Amino acid sequence: MSQRSERRGIHVDQSELLCKKGCGYYGNAAWQGLCSKCWREEYQKARQRQIQEDWALAEKLQREEEAAYVSVHSSSQTQPPQSHTQHSLATFSKFEEKKTNEKTRKVTTVKKFFSPSSRTAPKKESHEAKTPSPSITRQSSMETDCVSRDFGEFLKTLHKPGREIQKQSRAFIESMGSKKDLSAEELSECVQDFYQNMSDRLLNHFKGSSEKVERVMDQVEKYIMTRLYKSVFCPETSDDEKKDLTTQHRIRALHWVTIQMLCVPVDEEITEVSDSVVKAITDIIEMDSKRVPRDKLACITSCSKHIFNAIMVTKNEPASADDFLPTLIYIVLKANPPRLQSNIQYITRFCNPSRLMTGEDGYYFTNLCCAVAFIEKLDAQSLNLSPEEFERYMSGQASPRRQDNPAWPQTGSRINPALSQIHHNLSVLSNLEKRQQQVIEGAQSLQTELAEWQDSVAREVQEILERYPLEIKPRASAIDAENVENDRLPPPLQPQVFAG
């Protein structure tokens, strides 16, 4: 802006380009002359005000509803049943109309405040607010708002074609709002047709420049799929959720599969290798949190690169495709990513075909599909096990141990320290359980012995009492009562008094 003004001979004050709040950063006309940081602060304040206003509106509507309810019941005593019903319907309809108008007015105000396009065409925005589609009227999340803003900023660099692209994208999103009952394949066809038509028009405009077309299509895909994510990801008309549960249960049942069984050339005892494995697991799990198919592919690509790094560090040479696929299978088994089948189907249905069919993203995605297919068909022969061993491991009756099977490779790869610690803890717990059982058995034996000793003592006392019965004689009334010769005793002494 400043360079164009200088070429035209117009002097532009540099202070006019700074943020209005005086933070020192440059402002943006699309953000009302504020910088990105200040705009976000204003945005958060506006959202808080809107939430408070919504609460106040809800309380006000609740009071009006209670007042209307009281007035209807107070007037029911003086009106006949028919007029009471008509009056209630009229009051309720007025109340609903007032509440709807109030909500529509507030939603329109918020859209006008935050939407860049609404400042240039307020009448059109007002018309859209009267008859919006469900996907438009739904309160957008923070991510959706950011994507919409970034998409609008990107289209401004395209000038006239950008306005046409934005118009067609919005029209397509509104049309998809009325197609929720379509099957997943039909929804995919609608999106892919839109991609194809948009790509053809961009090729004509950019005169065959595939790089520019791909750059624009990436932004279009990001905007479209972020807005449609909730309605097209794992739709109710598909069986994606059922497949997710089946795959999840299958991976849980295969928790016992080890690196040696899959012949994975990875040594997790090496710190760098262990970190790469953890990062690969994190990336494949994080795929479910992304909304755009391209971002989900980026997670798969990042996971694959960490796998290649782990193999290269372990073998000290570049990894091959024969090493990569078993390692990817092992990572999927350890991660057990959420909604794995739904994410694969979502990428297949709604990703830009030019990106999915070419490049490293497409290659890594194909390998992920192969890994999932291998897990679904995994059997004893795939792991070089006997059918009996496979069934015992699957049922949980036995658990494989590397030291118990000398047939596993011993080529320099060692057991993971974490697994070794787990096995040690399990051994300690097993010994504690045995000792606890011995203590319990000893306590029960001691209790039995005490009971038997008490019974034996009682029997011995009873036998002694029966053998030597106890005779108790009556108590004598006087000391000399039993002395028969008491008559021969002299008379008792009498006290004598001596005169002084």
Contacts in CASP RR format, 6 or more apart in sequence:
PFRMAT RR
TARGET T0000
AUTHOR 0000-0000-0000
METHOD contacts of the structure
MODEL  1
MSQRSERRGIHVDQSELLCKKGCGYYGNAAWQGLCSKCWREEYQKARQRQ
IQEDWALAEKLQREEEAAYVSVHSSSQTQPPQSHTQHSLATFSKFEEKKT
NEKTRKVTTVKKFFSPSSRTAPKKESHEAKTPSPSITRQSSMETDCVSRD
FGEFLKTLHKPGREIQKQSRAFIESMGSKKDLSAEELSECVQDFYQNMSD
RLLNHFKGSSEKVERVMDQVEKYIMTRLYKSVFCPETSDDEKKDLTTQHR
IRALHWVTIQMLCVPVDEEITEVSDSVVKAITDIIEMDSKRVPRDKLACI
TSCSKHIFNAIMVTKNEPASADDFLPTLIYIVLKANPPRLQSNIQYITRF
CNPSRLMTGEDGYYFTNLCCAVAFIEKLDAQSLNLSPEEFERYMSGQASP
RRQDNPAWPQTGSRINPALSQIHHNLSVLSNLEKRQQQVIEGAQSLQTEL
AEWQDSVAREVQEILERYPLEIKPRASAIDAENVENDRLPPPLQPQVFAG
1 12 0 8 1.000
1 17 0 8 1.000
2 12 0 8 1.000
2 14 0 8 1.000
2 17 0 8 1.000
5 11 0 8 1.000
5 12 0 8 1.000
6 12 0 8 1.000
17 26 0 8 1.000
17 27 0 8 1.000
18 24 0 8 1.000
18 25 0 8 1.000
18 26 0 8 1.000
18 27 0 8 1.000
19 25 0 8 1.000
19 26 0 8 1.000
19 27 0 8 1.000
19 33 0 8 1.000
19 34 0 8 1.000
19 35 0 8 1.000
19 38 0 8 1.000
20 27 0 8 1.000
20 32 0 8 1.000
20 33 0 8 1.000
20 34 0 8 1.000
20 38 0 8 1.000
21 34 0 8 1.000
21 35 0 8 1.000
21 38 0 8 1.000
23 35 0 8 1.000
23 37 0 8 1.000
23 38 0 8 1.000
24 35 0 8 1.000
25 35 0 8 1.000
25 36 0 8 1.000
25 37 0 8 1.000
25 38 0 8 1.000
26 35 0 8 1.000
27 33 0 8 1.000
27 34 0 8 1.000
27 35 0 8 1.000
28 34 0 8 1.000
28 35 0 8 1.000
28 36 0 8 1.000
28 39 0 8 1.000
30 116 0 8 1.000
30 153 0 8 1.000
30 156 0 8 1.000
31 39 0 8 1.000
32 39 0 8 1.000
34 42 0 8 1.000
43 114 0 8 1.000
46 110 0 8 1.000
46 113 0 8 1.000
46 114 0 8 1.000
50 106 0 8 1.000
50 110 0 8 1.000
53 106 0 8 1.000
54 106 0 8 1.000
57 102 0 8 1.000
57 103 0 8 1.000
57 106 0 8 1.000
61 99 0 8 1.000
61 102 0 8 1.000
64 95 0 8 1.000
64 98 0 8 1.000
65 95 0 8 1.000
68 91 0 8 1.000
68 92 0 8 1.000
68 95 0 8 1.000
71 91 0 8 1.000
72 84 0 8 1.000
72 87 0 8 1.000
72 88 0 8 1.000
72 91 0 8 1.000
75 84 0 8 1.000
75 87 0 8 1.000
76 84 0 8 1.000
79 87 0 8 1.000
104 129 0 8 1.000
104 130 0 8 1.000
107 129 0 8 1.000
107 137 0 8 1.000
108 125 0 8 1.000
108 126 0 8 1.000
108 129 0 8 1.000
111 118 0 8 1.000
111 125 0 8 1.000
111 129 0 8 1.000
112 118 0 8 1.000
112 119 0 8 1.000
112 122 0 8 1.000
112 125 0 8 1.000
114 145 0 8 1.000
115 125 0 8 1.000
116 149 0 8 1.000
116 152 0 8 1.000
117 125 0 8 1.000
117 166 0 8 1.000
118 125 0 8 1.000
128 136 0 8 1.000
133 173 0 8 1.000
133 174 0 8 1.000
133 177 0 8 1.000
133 178 0 8 1.000
134 177 0 8 1.000
135 173 0 8 1.000
135 174 0 8 1.000
135 176 0 8 1.000
135 177 0 8 1.000
135 227 0 8 1.000
135 228 0 8 1.000
135 231 0 8 1.000
136 173 0 8 1.000
136 174 0 8 1.000
140 148 0 8 1.000
143 226 0 8 1.000
143 291 0 8 1.000
144 226 0 8 1.000
144 227 0 8 1.000
147 222 0 8 1.000
147 223 0 8 1.000
147 226 0 8 1.000
147 227 0 8 1.000
148 223 0 8 1.000
148 227 0 8 1.000
150 219 0 8 1.000
151 166 0 8 1.000
151 169 0 8 1.000
151 219 0 8 1.000
151 222 0 8 1.000
151 223 0 8 1.000
152 166 0 8 1.000
154 219 0 8 1.000
155 162 0 8 1.000
155 163 0 8 1.000
155 165 0 8 1.000
155 166 0 8 1.000
155 219 0 8 1.000
156 162 0 8 1.000
158 165 0 8 1.000
158 216 0 8 1.000
161 202 0 8 1.000
161 205 0 8 1.000
165 198 0 8 1.000
165 216 0 8 1.000
165 220 0 8 1.000
168 198 0 8 1.000
169 220 0 8 1.000
169 223 0 8 1.000
169 224 0 8 1.000
172 194 0 8 1.000
172 224 0 8 1.000
173 224 0 8 1.000
173 227 0 8 1.000
173 228 0 8 1.000
176 187 0 8 1.000
176 190 0 8 1.000
176 228 0 8 1.000
176 231 0 8 1.000
176 232 0 8 1.000
177 231 0 8 1.000
179 186 0 8 1.000
179 187 0 8 1.000
179 190 0 8 1.000
180 231 0 8 1.000
180 235 0 8 1.000
181 237 0 8 1.000
182 190 0 8 1.000
182 237 0 8 1.000
183 235 0 8 1.000
183 237 0 8 1.000
183 238 0 8 1.000
184 232 0 8 1.000
184 235 0 8 1.000
184 237 0 8 1.000
184 238 0 8 1.000
184 240 0 8 1.000
184 345 0 8 1.000
184 349 0 8 1.000
185 349 0 8 1.000
187 232 0 8 1.000
187 235 0 8 1.000
187 349 0 8 1.000
188 348 0 8 1.000
188 349 0 8 1.000
188 350 0 8 1.000
191 224 0 8 1.000
191 225 0 8 1.000
191 228 0 8 1.000
191 232 0 8 1.000
191 349 0 8 1.000
191 350 0 8 1.000
192 350 0 8 1.000
192 353 0 8 1.000
194 224 0 8 1.000
195 217 0 8 1.000
195 220 0 8 1.000
195 221 0 8 1.000
195 352 0 8 1.000
195 353 0 8 1.000
198 217 0 8 1.000
198 220 0 8 1.000
199 213 0 8 1.000
199 217 0 8 1.000
199 354 0 8 1.000
202 212 0 8 1.000
202 213 0 8 1.000
202 216 0 8 1.000
202 217 0 8 1.000
203 209 0 8 1.000
203 210 0 8 1.000
203 213 0 8 1.000
206 212 0 8 1.000
206 213 0 8 1.000
214 354 0 8 1.000
214 355 0 8 1.000
217 352 0 8 1.000
217 354 0 8 1.000
218 294 0 8 1.000
218 352 0 8 1.000
218 355 0 8 1.000
221 292 0 8 1.000
221 293 0 8 1.000
221 294 0 8 1.000
221 351 0 8 1.000
221 352 0 8 1.000
222 292 0 8 1.000
222 294 0 8 1.000
222 295 0 8 1.000
225 232 0 8 1.000
225 291 0 8 1.000
225 292 0 8 1.000
225 293 0 8 1.000
225 350 0 8 1.000
226 291 0 8 1.000
226 292 0 8 1.000
229 291 0 8 1.000
232 346 0 8 1.000
232 349 0 8 1.000
232 350 0 8 1.000
233 291 0 8 1.000
233 342 0 8 1.000
233 346 0 8 1.000
234 240 0 8 1.000
234 241 0 8 1.000
234 244 0 8 1.000
234 339 0 8 1.000
234 342 0 8 1.000
234 345 0 8 1.000
234 346 0 8 1.000
238 345 0 8 1.000
240 339 0 8 1.000
240 341 0 8 1.000
240 342 0 8 1.000
240 345 0 8 1.000
241 342 0 8 1.000
243 341 0 8 1.000
243 342 0 8 1.000
243 345 0 8 1.000
244 338 0 8 1.000
244 339 0 8 1.000
244 340 0 8 1.000
244 341 0 8 1.000
244 342 0 8 1.000
246 341 0 8 1.000
247 340 0 8 1.000
247 341 0 8 1.000
247 372 0 8 1.000
247 375 0 8 1.000
247 376 0 8 1.000
248 336 0 8 1.000
248 338 0 8 1.000
248 340 0 8 1.000
250 375 0 8 1.000
250 376 0 8 1.000
251 332 0 8 1.000
251 333 0 8 1.000
251 336 0 8 1.000
251 375 0 8 1.000
252 336 0 8 1.000
253 394 0 8 1.000
254 333 0 8 1.000
254 375 0 8 1.000
254 378 0 8 1.000
254 394 0 8 1.000
255 333 0 8 1.000
256 393 0 8 1.000
256 396 0 8 1.000
256 399 0 8 1.000
256 400 0 8 1.000
257 330 0 8 1.000
257 333 0 8 1.000
257 378 0 8 1.000
257 383 0 8 1.000
258 400 0 8 1.000
258 402 0 8 1.000
259 266 0 8 1.000
259 268 0 8 1.000
259 330 0 8 1.000
259 413 0 8 1.000
260 402 0 8 1.000
260 408 0 8 1.000
260 409 0 8 1.000
260 413 0 8 1.000
261 383 0 8 1.000
261 384 0 8 1.000
261 385 0 8 1.000
261 400 0 8 1.000
261 408 0 8 1.000
262 326 0 8 1.000
262 327 0 8 1.000
262 329 0 8 1.000
262 330 0 8 1.000
262 383 0 8 1.000
263 326 0 8 1.000
263 409 0 8 1.000
264 323 0 8 1.000
264 326 0 8 1.000
264 327 0 8 1.000
264 330 0 8 1.000
265 311 0 8 1.000
265 314 0 8 1.000
265 315 0 8 1.000
265 319 0 8 1.000
265 323 0 8 1.000
265 327 0 8 1.000
266 273 0 8 1.000
266 277 0 8 1.000
266 310 0 8 1.000
266 311 0 8 1.000
266 314 0 8 1.000
266 327 0 8 1.000
266 330 0 8 1.000
266 413 0 8 1.000
267 273 0 8 1.000
267 314 0 8 1.000
267 412 0 8 1.000
267 413 0 8 1.000
267 414 0 8 1.000
268 274 0 8 1.000
268 277 0 8 1.000
268 416 0 8 1.000
269 414 0 8 1.000
269 415 0 8 1.000
269 416 0 8 1.000
269 417 0 8 1.000
270 313 0 8 1.000
270 314 0 8 1.000
272 309 0 8 1.000
272 310 0 8 1.000
272 313 0 8 1.000
273 310 0 8 1.000
273 313 0 8 1.000
273 314 0 8 1.000
274 416 0 8 1.000
276 306 0 8 1.000
276 307 0 8 1.000
276 309 0 8 1.000
276 310 0 8 1.000
276 313 0 8 1.000
277 306 0 8 1.000
277 310 0 8 1.000
277 331 0 8 1.000
277 334 0 8 1.000
279 302 0 8 1.000
279 303 0 8 1.000
279 306 0 8 1.000
280 303 0 8 1.000
280 304 0 8 1.000
280 306 0 8 1.000
280 307 0 8 1.000
280 310 0 8 1.000
280 331 0 8 1.000
281 303 0 8 1.000
281 331 0 8 1.000
281 334 0 8 1.000
281 335 0 8 1.000
283 299 0 8 1.000
283 300 0 8 1.000
283 302 0 8 1.000
283 303 0 8 1.000
283 306 0 8 1.000
284 299 0 8 1.000
284 300 0 8 1.000
284 303 0 8 1.000
284 331 0 8 1.000
284 332 0 8 1.000
284 335 0 8 1.000
284 337 0 8 1.000
285 335 0 8 1.000
285 337 0 8 1.000
285 338 0 8 1.000
286 299 0 8 1.000
287 296 0 8 1.000
287 299 0 8 1.000
287 300 0 8 1.000
287 303 0 8 1.000
287 337 0 8 1.000
287 343 0 8 1.000
288 337 0 8 1.000
288 338 0 8 1.000
288 339 0 8 1.000
288 343 0 8 1.000
290 296 0 8 1.000
290 298 0 8 1.000
290 299 0 8 1.000
293 346 0 8 1.000
293 347 0 8 1.000
293 350 0 8 1.000
293 351 0 8 1.000
293 352 0 8 1.000
293 356 0 8 1.000
294 351 0 8 1.000
294 352 0 8 1.000
294 355 0 8 1.000
294 361 0 8 1.000
296 343 0 8 1.000
296 346 0 8 1.000
296 347 0 8 1.000
297 347 0 8 1.000
297 351 0 8 1.000
297 355 0 8 1.000
297 356 0 8 1.000
297 361 0 8 1.000
297 362 0 8 1.000
297 364 0 8 1.000
297 365 0 8 1.000
298 361 0 8 1.000
300 361 0 8 1.000
300 364 0 8 1.000
300 365 0 8 1.000
300 368 0 8 1.000
301 360 0 8 1.000
301 361 0 8 1.000
301 364 0 8 1.000
303 328 0 8 1.000
303 331 0 8 1.000
303 364 0 8 1.000
304 324 0 8 1.000
304 328 0 8 1.000
304 364 0 8 1.000
304 367 0 8 1.000
307 319 0 8 1.000
307 324 0 8 1.000
307 327 0 8 1.000
307 328 0 8 1.000
307 331 0 8 1.000
308 319 0 8 1.000
308 324 0 8 1.000
310 327 0 8 1.000
311 319 0 8 1.000
311 323 0 8 1.000
311 324 0 8 1.000
311 327 0 8 1.000
312 318 0 8 1.000
312 319 0 8 1.000
314 413 0 8 1.000
315 323 0 8 1.000
324 367 0 8 1.000
325 367 0 8 1.000
325 370 0 8 1.000
325 371 0 8 1.000
325 374 0 8 1.000
328 367 0 8 1.000
328 368 0 8 1.000
328 371 0 8 1.000
329 371 0 8 1.000
329 374 0 8 1.000
329 375 0 8 1.000
332 340 0 8 1.000
332 368 0 8 1.000
332 371 0 8 1.000
332 372 0 8 1.000
332 375 0 8 1.000
333 375 0 8 1.000
337 343 0 8 1.000
340 372 0 8 1.000
341 372 0 8 1.000
344 368 0 8 1.000
344 369 0 8 1.000
344 372 0 8 1.000
347 356 0 8 1.000
347 365 0 8 1.000
348 356 0 8 1.000
355 361 0 8 1.000
355 362 0 8 1.000
356 362 0 8 1.000
356 365 0 8 1.000
374 382 0 8 1.000
379 390 0 8 1.000
380 386 0 8 1.000
380 387 0 8 1.000
380 389 0 8 1.000
380 390 0 8 1.000
380 391 0 8 1.000
383 390 0 8 1.000
385 393 0 8 1.000
389 398 0 8 1.000
392 398 0 8 1.000
393 399 0 8 1.000
393 400 0 8 1.000
401 423 0 8 1.000
402 408 0 8 1.000
402 415 0 8 1.000
476 482 0 8 1.000
480 486 0 8 1.000
END
